[in-house]
Amino acid sequence: MKILLTGAFGNVGLSTLKELLNTDYHVRVFEVYNRKNRKLAKKFKNRIEIIWGDLRNRKDVDSAVQNQDIIIHLAAIIPPLADANPELAESVNVGGTKNILDVINKQLHKPKLIFTSSVAVYGDRRYNPMIEVTDPLAPSKGDYYAITKISAEKLIREAGVDFAIFRLTYITSIDKLNMDPLMFHMPLDTSIEICDTKDVGLALINAIECNEVWGETFNLAGGKQCRITYREYLNDMMEIFGLGRNFLPEEGFTEKDFHCGFMNTNKSQNFLKYQKHTLEDYYRDVKKRIGPRKHFMPAIKWIIRLNLLKRSESYRRNKFFRKKVGAFTISENKLIRKILAANFNRIELLEKKVEKLEELTVNFIERQERASSVNQVQSA
């Protein structure tokens, strides 16, 4: 059987690719050509066929899809880039998927499509965390990534192709332990159910020859032994890193408009038998990866904390409010906070420009004073 894998060198993509290489399938990879991907491709030399290209380019997609039996479509622009550049996310996540579907429908032998969507399509589930696959799709405000996934799902269902859609939960990997600004976008009281990236790869490969998945949509998550609140998850991880519990202040985290929850995966687990790793397994793997470095962290924890909080818009906004809002009445404070919140990014940018202008002014005055002193000496 011939399998095309898009997005093979991403987090879930690599797990899926490694599972594919344990089979007798002929594996073709479709990826963007760049330094990172070129380096990764060398690890799989002579074991896979690689086609370099861009999902937005119809000719590239046509070359990749030709003569395939199954397409596992993982490639996508993900947050935070997807939310920072929604036009790019739309062109790749929706436009790229449409290109694949159009090419599939031109094939004499139409390949089947396995597509990965996201828990993000369900929106904020803090107050009703148990997610069913039949729940309404209600992405959070400003979640352009979720919107593109919903659009792509709709295209797939209307395309007249054999498909299976898998909505992925919060995916963990010991190869991705870096802390990025996205960590501050999730409210601390959010319920999360992790899934090890290796388990996702296994599920997608098991789906290839599972007759029951076609034409259906599934939740993919780790199961009951992978459930926790985001607050406790962060505390556990920070403790493992040697930074201690309650390392980051609550005001660093947003209070609403994200996603995640506990997912009903009875159907997907029954068909695909993929839930092999628990939350405790992940913690144990992280501890091994961190190793002795944990003992050096306390000495520099203040630097780590400072650098992390610089990436938190919520923390910067809260700090801004404390600085700007003084002795006003409660109603005045509410009005000021509302105005500042609506224009925070513009005000912060303006403040930076004013600070830069002040710095330039001080430097100019100092240069003038030095020049004046020199002139006085020369006159003397």
Secondary structure, 3 states (H helix, E strand, C coil): CEEEEECCCCHHHHHHHHHHCCCCCEEEEEECCCHHHHHHHHCCCCCCEEEECCCCCHHHHHHHHCCCCEEEECCCCCCCHHHHCHHHHHHHHHHHHHHHHHHHCCCCCCCEEEEEEEHHHHCCCCCCCEECCCCCCCCCCCCHHHHHHHHHHHHHHHCCCCEEEEEECEEECCCCCCCCHHHHHCCCCCEEEEEEHHHHHHHHHHHCCCHHHCCEEEEECCCHHHEEEHHHHHHHHHHHCCCCCCCCCHHHCCCCCCCCCEECCHHHHHHHCCCCCCHHHHHHHHHHHHHHHHHHHHHHHHHHHHHHHHCCHHHHHHHHHHHHCCCCCHHHHHHHHHHHHHCHHHHHHHHHHHHHHHHHHHHHHHHHHHHHHHHHHHHC
